[in-house]
Amino acid sequence: MSFRVVAADGGARAGVLSTAHGDVPTPAFMPVGTKATVKSVDPDELRALGATIVLGNTYHLHFRPGEEVIAEVGGLHRFMGWDGPILTDSGGFQVFSLRDTLVAVDDEGATFRSVYDGSAERLSPDAVARIQANLGSDVAMCLDVCAPAGVSRAELETAVRLTSSWAARQRRAPRAPDQLLFGITQGGADPELRRRSIGEITQLGFDGYALGGLAVGEPRDVMFDAVGWAAPALPSERPRYFMGIGDPEGVLEVVERGVDMFDCVLPTRTARTGSALTADGRLNLRNRRFARDPSPLDEGCACPACSRFSRAYIRHLVNQQELLGVRLLSLHNLSYLLQLTAGAREAIERGTFTAYKADVLGRLAGAREEVS
């Protein structure tokens, strides 16, 4: 595993993560390909937008079509037609976010019911390692217990204990050739428990480290404060991954605090609601004010949506439930976040990240004031 920091500006870092399927310049936004596809977007389009790494969902791929099927056809890269790096989560987040399906959690793993057919299923560190080895991803995540915001301290402490215990077991499990393994720290925003988790997980010696159990319902200021002291406590010579953030403010705030990688379904999910992410804020294309608007979604954007089509046309597609509308908005929203992240990297290299962040967030705030 190779990760090197090539520039720093305050706490913000620009680096390069080397994997078996290529280099990932960081900070890096990872589009989410839950079921081996970033919804409605072709892999070549993703590459053209500037994506260098995508995320696959272990939970869903395990059930449909099954990791054995994917292995038989040559692994996840060939299966989905993406030749760049892939990170697969552990499935742990789905087990604990779909709490209605959870049956039991113990030292050996988690028992739950499949969201597809209700059948009983069990995930253990060894099972998760085996699934991800069959998928053949470049980066595999350890199984963890992701506690939601507001749980008791005792529950949070249990999440930390089990996450550390499971990580130690998965660290010893077989992996695919050249597959990197990232450990996940838990503890919510509790300083003592989070620091305990960081100490236990980093002592095991992983290729990278994630901040899990944040962005799960806690207040934003609490989350950013926790990232501010937790991220620098992770090893500086390894990549740092914040799990589950993708709004412009959130991206820039965690980058400023030393995070290198992050993922979110926000760009494609927002597209499916008929909305566009722009430098001047979020646009709801269903709004009547765009019915005759000849402007592109975002002035200066070179994505396929902005370079060819007007707001009026995309609004028409959205309101008529045409699939092209979702595709164009998905392409644009992904492009916006990928370019925002690329801009952050360039600013770090120039030593102007603070000014870059202030300019982006100031423009978004100004747009909100105009609307109000």
N, C-alpha and C positions, 0 to 999 in steps of 0.2 A: 504494500500500500504506500502510495506517495501522496502527501498533501503538503503544500508549501504556501506560506503567506508571502505574497510579493509586494504588498503595500499595506500601510495602516494609516488611518486618520482618526486620532482619538481612539475610541474603542472599536470603530468600524474597520473591517479587514477585507482586503481583496486577496484571493488565493486561487489555487488550482488543485483540484482533486483528480488524481489519475486512476482510471479503472480499466478493466479488461476490454471495454468497448469505447474507450476514448477519454479525453480530459473534460472536466467540468469546471469552467471558470466560476469562481464564487465572488460575491453573493450569487446564489442561484435559486430562481423560482422553478419549482417542479410542477408542471401540469399533471393533474391526477387522471390516470387511465384506469378507473376502478375495475372494469371488466375487460382489460387488455385493449382498451380504446379510450382516447380522450374524446368525449362525446361529440360526434358529428365532424371530427377533424381528421384528415388523412395524415399519416406520419410524415410524408414529404412536406405537407403544409406546415406541420409543427416545426420541422427543421428550418424551413424558410422564414418562419416567424422569429427564430432565434433560440428555440428550445434546445438544450443540450442534454437533459436528463428528464425522464418521466417516472411517475410512480404507479405501481401496480398494486392491486388489493388482494392480499393473500386469502382473506376470508372468502370473498366472492369467487375467486378463481378456483379455490379448493372445491367449492360446491358446483360451480358451473364454469368450464366444462370438466374440471378435475385436473389436478397437477399431472397425473399419469398421461392423460391425453396430450397435454402441452409438451411433456417430455418426449412423447413418441414422435411428435411432429418437429422436433428439433429445438425445443425450449421456447421461452417467452419471446425472445427477440425475433425469431423466425415466425412464430405464431402470429404476432401482431404487426410484423413488417417494419419494426423499428430497430435500426442497427446501432443506436447510441446507448449510453448507459441507462439502466433501469434500477430503481430502488423499489423493493417490495416491503410493505409494512408487515407486521407480525400477525395481524388479525385480531390482536388483543383489543384494539380500540372498538372494533365492531362488537366484540363479545360484551364489553362493558357499557357501550353506548346503547346497545339493544338490551337493556337490563331486564325487560319483560321476558326475554328468552333464556336468561341465566338461571341455571338450576343449582349449581354449587361451585364453590371455589375452595381449593385446598392446596396443600403443599405440592401436590403432583401436577396440578393444572386446573383448567376450568371446564365444567360441563354445562352445556347449553343446548337449546333447540334450534335447529336450522330455520332461518327465515324463509326458506324455500318450500320445505315440506313438513316442518315440525319434528323431524326425526332427531333423536338424541345424538349429540356429537361431543367430542372431548378434544380440547387443545392442550397440549403439554409442550414444554420447551423442546423436547426431542421431536415431537410431531411437527411443530412449526419449522424446525431446522430441516426436516425431511421434505416438507412441502416446498420450502423456498429453494432447497437444493434441486428439486425436480423442475421448478420454474426456471432456474438458472439465472437469476437476477445478478446484477453486479454488486448491489448492496442489499444485505438482508438485515432486518431489524429483529431484535430480541423480543420475546413475548413478555408483556408487562401487564400490570394491573393499573388501569387508568380510572382513577376515582373522580367522580364529578365534583363540581364546586359545592360547598355547603355540607359535605359529609363530616362526621365527627372526627376528632383527632385520632381516636382509636382506629377507625376505618382507614384513615390516611396512613397511619403507622403500619397497619397490616399490608396496605398496598406497597409501601416501601420495602417491607421485609420480604414479601413474596416476589416482588420484582427483582430484588437482588439475588434471591435464591434461584429463581428461574434463569436469570442471566448467567449465573455460574454454570448451570447445567447446559444451557445452550452453547456456551463458550467451548465446551468440550465435545459437542456433537459434530458429526461430519458435515462438511459443506461442499458445494459445487466448486470445481477448480477456479481459483482466483476470486472467489466470492468474498467480499468484505463483510464484516459483521459490526453493526453499530449497537451499543448499549443505550438503554433509555433510563433516564433518571426520573424519579417521581417525588412526591412530597408537597404538591400544590404550591402555595405561596408561603408555607410555613418554613421559616429560615432554618430551624433546627433539623426538621425532617428532610428538607431538600438538601441541605449540606451533608447530612448523613448518607442520603442516597448517592450523592455525587461521589463521596469518599468511597463507598462500597463498590459502586459500578466502575469507577475509574481504576480502582485497584486491580480489577480483573483484566484490564488491558485490552480494550477494543480498538477497532480501526477508526471509529468516530463515536460521537456522543450526542444524544438527543435530550432536549427538554420536553418531557411529556407531562400530561396532567395540567397543562395551562391552556387558555382559550377554551375552557370547558364550562363557562358560565360565570366566572368571577368578574368583578369590575375591571374595566380596562386599565385604570391607573394602578390597581393592585398587580395585574399581570405584568405591565411594563416595569414596575418597580422590582418585581421578582426576577425578571430577565436581567435587569441591570446588575444585580449582585450574583445571580446564578451562572450566567454565561461566562463571565471572566474566571469563575472557579473551575470551569472545565479545562482540560489540557490545551494549551495554546498551540501545540503542534499537531492537533487533530481537528477535523471539521466539526462544527457545532450546528446542530439541526434543531430548529423550532418546528414542532409538529402542529400544522393546522392553522396557518395564518396567510392571508392573501389580499387584504384590503390595502390601499396605498399607504395610509397612515401606519398601519400595523407593520408592513414590510419595512418602511424606513425607520421606525422606532426600534425594531429588533436588530436590524443591521447596525444601527448606531451603537447598540449595546454588545456587539461582537458576534452575532449570529451569522452563519455562512450559508445555510440552506433552509428552505421552507417550502411548504406545499399548501394547496387549498383548492377546493372545488369551486370557489367563488366565481371565477371568470365564466365558466360554462354554465353553472347554475343560474347566474345572473342573466346570461343570454337567454336561457329558457323562460325567463319571466318577461322578456322583451326589453331589457335594459342594457345600456352601454356604459362602460367605464371610460371616462375621458379626463383630460387634464383640467377641465372645468367642472368636474363632478359627474355624478351619475345621471344619465338621461333615460327617462321612461318613454320609450318610443310609442307607447300606446296613447300618449298625450296628444290632444287635438292640435296643439300649437306646432307640431312637426308635420302636419298634413300637407303643407305646401312648401316645406323648407328644402331648398335646393342644396344646402350645405352638406359636406361630408359629416360623419359622426364626430370627427375630431380633426380640426385644421392641423396640417403638418404631419398627420399619420399616413404612412405609406402602405398600410395593410390592404388586403384585397377588398375589404368593404369600403374603406375610405377612398381608395384610389379610383373606384369605378362607380360607386352608387351614392345616392343622396339619402338624407334622413327621411324625406318623403317616401322614397321607394321602400326603404327598409321598414318604415312604419306600416306601409301597405302590406308587405309580406307578413309582418308580425300579426297584424289584425286579421289577416286572412288565413292565419295558421299555416303558412307555407314553410316547408322545411328549410328553404334557402335563407329565410330570415334568421332562424336559429343558427345556421351555419355561419352566416356573415357576422352576426353578433359574437359568436364564439371566437371566430378568428380575430375579430377586433379586440375583444376583451383580453384574450391571451396575449396578443401583440402588445397591448398597453402595459400589462404587468411585466412581460419579458423586457420591454424597452425601459420601463421604469427601473428595473433591477440592473440592466446593463448601464443605464445612466448613473446609478449609484456606484457601480464598480469604477466607472471612469472618473467620477468625482473623488472617490477614495484615492485613486492613483494620482490625481492632481493635487490632493490635499485640500479639496473644496467641498467635502461632503456636507458640512454644516450648512453652507450656503445653498447647496443643492436641495437638501431636505427642506429648508425654510422656504425656498422658492416654490417647490411642489406643493407643500402643505398650505402656504399662503394663498396660492392661486385657488386651491380647492375651497379654502375658507371664504375667500372673496366671492366665489361663485355661490356658495350657500347663502351668504348675506344678501346677494342680489335677488335670489329666489324668494327669500323670506320678506 
